[in-house]
């Protein structure tokens, strides 16, 4: 897809994209304060719904005993590297998940060292 087509799509969908971003930002989701647990759960639900809408598979709400985490995968490009991005303590840089459709996924945590999928 050309940069011009991407820019045209972004321009045509600008308001919807902003509305969706602001909906997510309005969920009070301070993960270090238990008073915001409901907002954090709402933010996770919004993210899970959007991941489903864009075609991610196996979207799950994960409960590790703390704040909710959202997991989703799309492994529709055999042989291509796949990356997981997350900010949950359940995901650590360099750990690996096995994709249900074959292959291994390397975990990338923002602010950490990036690893490559095999």
The 8 nearest C-alpha neighbors of each residue, nearest first, counted from 0:
[[1, 4, 2, 5, 3, 6, 8, 7],
 [0, 2, 4, 3, 5, 6, 7, 8],
 [1, 3, 5, 4, 6, 0, 7, 8],
 [2, 4, 6, 1, 5, 7, 0, 8],
 [5, 3, 7, 1, 6, 2, 8, 0],
 [4, 6, 2, 8, 3, 7, 9, 1],
 [5, 7, 9, 3, 4, 8, 2, 10],
 [6, 8, 4, 10, 5, 9, 3, 11],
 [9, 7, 11, 5, 10, 6, 12, 4],
 [8, 10, 6, 12, 7, 11, 13, 5],
 [9, 11, 7, 13, 8, 12, 6, 14],
 [10, 12, 8, 9, 13, 7, 14, 6],
 [13, 11, 9, 15, 10, 14, 8, 16],
 [14, 12, 10, 16, 9, 15, 11, 17],
 [13, 15, 17, 16, 12, 18, 11, 10],
 [16, 14, 18, 17, 12, 13, 19, 20],
 [17, 15, 19, 13, 14, 18, 12, 20],
 [16, 18, 20, 14, 19, 15, 21, 13],
 [19, 17, 15, 21, 16, 20, 14, 22],
 [20, 18, 22, 16, 17, 21, 15, 23],
 [19, 21, 17, 23, 22, 18, 16, 24],
 [20, 22, 24, 18, 23, 19, 25, 17],
 [23, 21, 19, 25, 20, 24, 18, 26],
 [22, 24, 20, 21, 25, 26, 42, 19],
 [23, 25, 21, 26, 22, 20, 27, 42],
 [26, 24, 22, 23, 27, 21, 28, 38],
 [25, 27, 38, 24, 23, 42, 28, 41],
 [28, 26, 38, 25, 35, 29, 39, 24],
 [29, 27, 39, 38, 35, 26, 30, 42],
 [28, 30, 31, 32, 35, 27, 39, 36],
 [29, 31, 32, 28, 39, 66, 35, 33],
 [30, 32, 29, 33, 35, 28, 34, 66],
 [33, 31, 34, 30, 29, 35, 36, 28],
 [34, 32, 35, 36, 31, 30, 29, 37],
 [33, 35, 32, 36, 37, 29, 38, 31],
 [36, 34, 33, 38, 37, 28, 29, 32],
 [37, 35, 39, 33, 38, 34, 40, 28],
 [38, 36, 40, 39, 35, 41, 34, 28],
 [39, 37, 27, 26, 28, 41, 35, 40],
 [38, 40, 28, 36, 42, 41, 37, 35],
 [39, 41, 43, 37, 38, 42, 36, 44],
 [42, 40, 38, 44, 39, 43, 37, 45],
 [43, 41, 39, 45, 44, 40, 26, 23],
 [42, 44, 40, 46, 41, 45, 47, 39],
 [45, 43, 41, 47, 46, 42, 48, 40],
 [46, 44, 42, 48, 43, 47, 41, 49],
 [45, 47, 43, 49, 44, 48, 50, 42],
 [48, 46, 44, 50, 49, 45, 43, 51],
 [49, 47, 51, 45, 46, 50, 44, 52],
 [50, 48, 52, 46, 51, 47, 45, 53],
 [49, 51, 47, 53, 55, 52, 48, 46],
 [52, 50, 48, 55, 54, 49, 53, 47],
 [51, 53, 49, 50, 54, 48, 55, 47],
 [54, 52, 50, 51, 55, 49, 48, 56],
 [55, 53, 51, 52, 56, 50, 73, 49],
 [54, 56, 73, 51, 50, 72, 71, 53],
 [57, 55, 72, 58, 73, 71, 54, 51],
 [56, 58, 71, 72, 59, 55, 70, 73],
 [59, 57, 71, 56, 70, 47, 51, 55],
 [60, 58, 70, 69, 61, 57, 71, 47],
 [59, 61, 69, 68, 70, 67, 62, 58],
 [62, 60, 68, 67, 69, 59, 63, 70],
 [63, 61, 67, 64, 60, 68, 65, 66],
 [62, 64, 65, 61, 89, 67, 66, 68],
 [63, 65, 62, 66, 67, 61, 89, 68],
 [66, 64, 63, 67, 62, 68, 30, 88],
 [65, 67, 68, 30, 64, 62, 63, 36],
 [68, 66, 62, 61, 40, 65, 60, 43],
 [67, 69, 61, 60, 87, 66, 70, 62],
 [68, 70, 60, 59, 61, 43, 47, 71],
 [69, 71, 59, 58, 60, 68, 61, 72],
 [72, 70, 58, 57, 56, 55, 59, 69],
 [73, 71, 56, 55, 57, 74, 58, 70],
 [72, 74, 55, 56, 75, 71, 54, 57],
 [73, 75, 76, 100, 72, 77, 98, 81],
 [74, 76, 73, 77, 100, 79, 72, 78],
 [75, 77, 79, 74, 78, 73, 80, 81],
 [78, 76, 79, 75, 74, 101, 102, 80],
 [77, 79, 76, 80, 102, 117, 81, 101],
 [80, 78, 77, 76, 81, 116, 117, 74],
 [81, 79, 116, 117, 78, 82, 115, 104],
 [82, 80, 104, 116, 79, 83, 105, 74],
 [81, 83, 105, 104, 106, 84, 116, 107],
 [82, 84, 106, 107, 85, 105, 104, 81],
 [85, 83, 107, 108, 82, 106, 109, 86],
 [86, 84, 108, 87, 83, 90, 107, 109],
 [85, 87, 108, 88, 109, 84, 90, 89],
 [86, 88, 89, 90, 85, 68, 91, 108],
 [87, 89, 90, 91, 86, 85, 63, 68],
 [88, 90, 87, 91, 63, 68, 86, 85],
 [91, 89, 88, 87, 85, 92, 106, 108],
 [90, 92, 94, 93, 89, 88, 108, 106],
 [93, 91, 107, 106, 108, 94, 111, 112],
 [92, 94, 106, 114, 105, 91, 95, 107],
 [95, 93, 92, 106, 91, 105, 96, 90],
 [94, 96, 105, 104, 106, 93, 103, 97],
 [97, 95, 104, 103, 98, 105, 94, 106],
 [96, 98, 103, 104, 102, 99, 95, 101],
 [97, 99, 101, 100, 102, 103, 96, 104],
 [98, 100, 101, 97, 102, 74, 72, 57],
 [101, 99, 98, 74, 102, 75, 97, 77],
 [102, 100, 98, 99, 103, 97, 74, 77],
 [101, 103, 98, 97, 104, 117, 100, 78],
 [102, 104, 97, 117, 98, 96, 116, 95],
 [105, 103, 96, 116, 95, 81, 82, 97],
 [104, 106, 95, 116, 82, 115, 114, 94],
 [107, 105, 83, 92, 94, 93, 95, 82],
 [106, 108, 84, 92, 113, 83, 109, 114],
 [107, 109, 85, 111, 92, 84, 86, 110],
 [110, 108, 111, 107, 86, 85, 84, 112],
 [109, 111, 108, 112, 107, 113, 86, 92],
 [112, 110, 109, 108, 113, 92, 107, 91],
 [111, 113, 114, 92, 110, 107, 108, 93],
 [114, 112, 107, 111, 115, 92, 93, 108],
 [113, 115, 93, 105, 107, 112, 116, 106],
 [116, 114, 105, 117, 113, 80, 82, 81],
 [115, 117, 105, 80, 104, 81, 103, 82],
 [116, 103, 115, 80, 102, 104, 105, 81]]
